[in-house]
Amino acid sequence: MLSAFETRPVTLQPKLLVTFQAPTEDVDRIMIAVTTIVPLALGKYDNNSYQSAAGVERYRPLQGAAAGPETELRKRPGVVDVFFEMPEDQELAGRVVEAIFHTHSYQEPVIRLQTILTSRSKGLDDSKNPNRWWNTTGDWKNKPAAVQSDSGS
């Protein structure tokens, strides 16, 4: 595996990719705990993470589960994947994993760590790049509410 490399506009460097699954209602509480430990910085931004659309988690509690053993498969809607990058630091990763575990509502939260290469901009002058949001329609959060809405109305 590559350890790092550069192109003209970006440097690719090793980081840990942390992924966890959680009910949507757990995510803000978990991420507050995480960002008190690590700022999740990406260039000139912090608190960087990604949350997927909600899906359905499937499982069946066995003997020893907090819910007790069940014969039927459970299907829980509203479960998301959350991703964020952090430095490759085992002590720091341990603190983050513990924070996710302690603030999560599950007995067995799904937490994954992967070593990745990720891009960081070298900060070249992009002021004239026609593909950048500031040279098109602007930042997504400044669009009219009707455009942002996904309610279908």
C-alpha positions in Angstrom: 0.0 0.0 0.0 1.1 3.5 -0.7 2.1 5.5 2.4 1.6 9.0 0.9 2.0 10.8 -2.3 1.3 14.2 -4.0 -0.1 15.6 -7.1 0.1 19.3 -8.1 -3.1 20.3 -6.2 -3.3 17.7 -3.4 -1.3 15.7 -0.9 -2.6 12.3 0.0 -1.7 11.3 3.5 -2.5 8.4 5.9 -5.4 8.8 8.3 -7.8 6.5 10.1 -11.3 6.2 8.7 -13.7 5.7 11.5 -17.2 4.3 10.7 -20.0 3.5 13.0 -23.6 2.5 12.6 -26.3 4.1 14.9 -29.9 5.1 15.0 -30.3 8.6 13.6 -31.3 9.9 17.1 -27.9 8.8 18.6 -25.6 10.6 16.1 -25.5 14.1 17.4 -24.8 12.9 21.0 -22.0 10.6 19.7 -20.5 13.2 17.5 -20.4 15.8 20.4 -18.5 13.2 22.4 -16.1 12.5 19.5 -15.3 16.1 18.7 -14.5 16.9 22.4 -11.6 14.5 21.8 -10.5 15.2 18.2 -11.5 18.2 16.2 -12.0 16.3 12.9 -10.1 18.9 11.0 -9.9 18.9 7.2 -7.9 21.9 5.8 -9.7 25.1 6.9 -12.7 23.2 8.3 -13.4 21.2 11.4 -16.2 18.9 12.7 -16.0 17.0 9.4 -18.1 13.9 9.1 -20.5 12.2 6.8 -23.9 10.6 7.6 -25.6 8.3 5.2 -29.3 8.1 4.5 -31.2 5.9 6.9 -31.4 2.2 6.2 -32.8 -0.9 7.9 -30.6 -2.8 10.4 -31.4 -6.6 10.7 -30.5 -8.6 13.8 -31.8 -11.2 16.2 -31.0 -11.1 20.0 -29.4 -14.2 21.3 -28.9 -15.5 24.9 -27.1 -12.9 26.9 -28.5 -10.0 24.9 -29.9 -7.1 26.9 -33.3 -7.7 25.3 -33.1 -11.4 26.0 -33.1 -14.2 23.4 -35.7 -13.9 20.6 -36.8 -16.3 17.8 -37.8 -13.6 15.3 -35.5 -11.4 13.3 -35.7 -7.7 14.2 -35.7 -5.0 11.5 -34.9 -1.5 12.8 -35.4 1.4 10.5 -33.6 4.7 10.8 -30.0 3.4 11.2 -27.3 5.4 9.5 -23.5 5.0 8.8 -21.3 7.9 10.0 -17.8 8.3 8.7 -15.0 10.6 9.7 -11.2 10.8 9.4 -8.7 11.3 12.2 -4.9 11.0 12.7 -3.3 7.6 12.9 -2.8 7.6 16.6 -3.6 4.4 18.6 -4.1 6.2 22.0 -6.4 8.8 20.4 -8.3 6.2 18.4 -8.8 4.2 21.6 -10.3 7.3 23.3 -12.6 7.9 20.3 -13.8 4.3 20.2 -14.6 4.4 23.9 -16.5 7.7 23.5 -18.6 6.1 20.7 -19.2 3.0 22.8 -20.2 4.9 25.9 -22.6 7.4 24.1 -24.1 4.8 21.8 -27.5 3.2 22.7 -26.5 -0.3 21.6 -25.1 -3.2 23.6 -22.9 -4.1 20.6 -22.2 -0.9 18.6 -20.6 -1.5 15.2 -17.4 0.6 15.1 -14.8 0.1 12.3 -11.3 1.6 11.8 -9.5 1.5 8.5 -6.1 3.0 7.5 -6.7 5.1 4.3 -4.9 7.7 2.2 -6.9 10.9 2.0 -6.5 14.1 0.1 -5.7 17.5 1.5 -5.6 20.5 -0.7 -2.3 22.4 -1.1 -4.3 25.6 -1.2 -3.6 26.6 -4.7 -5.4 29.6 -6.1 -8.8 28.3 -7.2 -10.5 31.6 -7.4 -11.2 31.3 -11.2 -12.1 27.5 -11.2 -15.6 27.4 -12.8 -16.4 24.2 -11.0 -16.1 25.6 -7.4 -19.3 26.4 -5.6 -18.3 30.0 -5.1 -18.1 30.4 -8.9 -21.5 28.7 -9.6 -24.8 29.1 -7.7 -23.1 29.4 -4.3 -23.1 27.4 -1.1 -25.8 24.8 -0.7 -27.0 26.3 2.6 -27.7 29.7 0.9 -30.2 28.2 -1.6 -33.9 28.9 -1.1 -35.6 26.5 1.3 -37.7 25.0 -1.5 -34.6 23.8 -3.3 -33.1 22.3 -0.1 -36.3 20.5 0.9 -36.6 16.8 0.2 -40.2 16.6 1.4 -41.4 16.4 -2.2 -43.6 19.5 -2.0 
